[in-house]
Amino acid sequence: MTIHTVEIPEGSAVFGQTTSAFARFGHSAAVRAHGHLFIAGQIGRRPDGPPRANPRYHRRR
């Protein structure tokens, strides 16, 4: 299987200034596999980096 890296530039109109969080927390914004591009959703996180401890918080918002 061939692995392709999808680069997201800093300051992207879609992802904003937060692209460094992908590398910091091991999150992939997109993965290409078998001719398909899978785009991941956004992860909720606090301004200091870690995700919120309570997942119900995100469901109510």
C-alpha positions in Angstrom: 0.0 0.0 0.0 1.3 3.4 -0.9 1.1 6.1 1.8 0.5 9.7 0.7 1.0 12.7 3.0 -1.5 15.5 2.7 0.1 18.7 3.8 -2.0 21.5 5.3 -0.3 24.9 5.2 -0.2 27.0 8.4 -2.8 29.7 8.2 -5.1 27.7 6.0 -8.5 29.3 5.4 -10.2 26.0 6.4 -8.0 24.9 9.4 -6.8 28.3 10.6 -3.7 28.6 12.8 -4.2 25.3 14.5 -2.4 22.9 12.2 0.4 22.4 14.7 -2.1 20.6 16.9 -2.3 17.7 14.4 1.4 16.9 14.9 1.4 17.6 18.6 -1.5 15.3 19.4 -1.0 12.7 16.6 -4.3 13.7 14.8 -4.6 13.2 11.0 -6.7 15.7 9.2 -7.0 13.4 6.2 -5.8 10.0 5.1 -5.7 8.7 1.6 -6.2 4.9 1.2 -7.0 2.7 -1.8 -7.8 5.7 -4.0 -10.1 7.4 -1.5 -9.4 10.5 0.6 -10.9 10.3 4.1 -11.3 13.7 5.8 -11.5 13.5 9.6 -13.7 15.7 11.7 -12.3 18.3 14.1 -11.3 17.4 17.6 -12.5 19.5 20.5 -9.7 20.7 22.7 -9.0 23.3 25.3 -6.8 26.3 24.5 -3.9 24.7 26.4 -4.0 21.6 24.2 -5.7 18.6 25.8 -9.2 17.5 24.7 -12.1 18.2 27.1 -12.5 15.5 29.7 -16.3 15.4 29.4 -17.4 14.2 25.9 -21.0 15.2 26.7 -19.9 18.8 26.7 -19.5 18.6 22.9 -22.8 16.9 22.2 -24.8 19.6 23.9 -23.0 22.5 22.0 
